Amino acid sequence: MSRPMDRQRLRQLVIVGGAAILLLAAGAGSVALQIQRDWRPDVSGPVLPDWSASVANAREIEITGPEDHFTLTRSGAGWVMPSRDGHPVIPERLAELDAFLADLSYVGARTADPAKHARLELAEAGEPGAGTRLTVRGDDGVVLTDIMIGAARNGRVYLRFPDRPRSYAAQLSGGTAAIPAIGLADGWIDLDFLALDPTDIARTLITPERGPAYVFERAGRSARNFSLREPGGWRPITAGAGNGPSAALSRIRFRDVRQADRLRGEPVGRHVEETFSGLRVSLEILALGETRWAVISAVAVTDGGRAAADAINARTAGWAYLLSDLSLNRLLRPLDEIADYTGASHASEPADDSGQ
């Protein structure tokens, strides 16, 4: 009886021992995997040591951000944005990006766990916590640089290279972590270039989409309010009721830009401002569906406005600019929203500019 029992016990011991070995192996594998994920290899030096050569040979920069995706291409006249009909991009933005990438140096390696990438804003496009990916290509589409930029915190910039799980911390030479605003297409296009000096605006003619055209004027630079000159029979609701529409070009930012000859919009209004320094700026407003676009031109009324007129025309010739609802309201505000019809045949009296 004892021998069969000994064999049975031996068999049980072998089974238990085998299970223990399997559990030990599984535990060792799990520890090894965790060690691999948390490993912090030593890294130092520039993040992109070949950046200078890459940017010199670059022909296209593709940018995929959390909210936008677009490309910049190098043309004979400089860098342009194809999705904006080849509109030139702001040269200073390229200089900022160039300086930023050339100056980045490693601080150290960080997590290689994809589940933790979102915390560093290094997740893939379309996922929460996505980063901004920059892909630089040369001739024939050859990839010269491909990098993903994430969060900037406590003097560190977090980054990784696409298709690789390991993330890194980097910093700039000054110890800062300022990332240029590169993730949105409209940040690369100068859409707030038009800003007349509000004290220089002398006369404004507005032809709104509905109601009569009207003219506001100021007697001089020191006058606080614009006076309604045309048409007769109207009186401003308040002394400064016309100031907003009359000085709309002193602060305006367009929302987008396209080649004007591609819009085929219908003219629905006009806004013209003249300055004491001899400049006249005209915006013809075009309707394209529910959107409104402005075609801009400038004329020198006197020699003093010639340089400003030339600069505006050089920038705006051939382009149409998308207006926000707020800008449209200021540019083409109907007269009955700022003045009451009195029925009198004469033009309104000058507004009180004394400020009293």
PyMOL commands that set and color helices and strands:
alter all, ss='L'
color gray80, all
select helices_A, chain A and resi 2-38+51-57+82-84+91-103+114-120+139-141+185-187+198-200+243-246+248-250+260-262+303-316+325-331+335-337
alter helices_A, ss='H'
color red, helices_A
select strands_A, chain A and resi 60-64+69-75+78-81+87-88+105-109+132-137+143-153+156-160+167-171+201-207+214-217+227-230+234-236+256-259+266-275+279-288+291-300+319-322+339-341
alter strands_A, ss='S'
color yellow, strands_A
deselect
rebuild
show_as cartoon
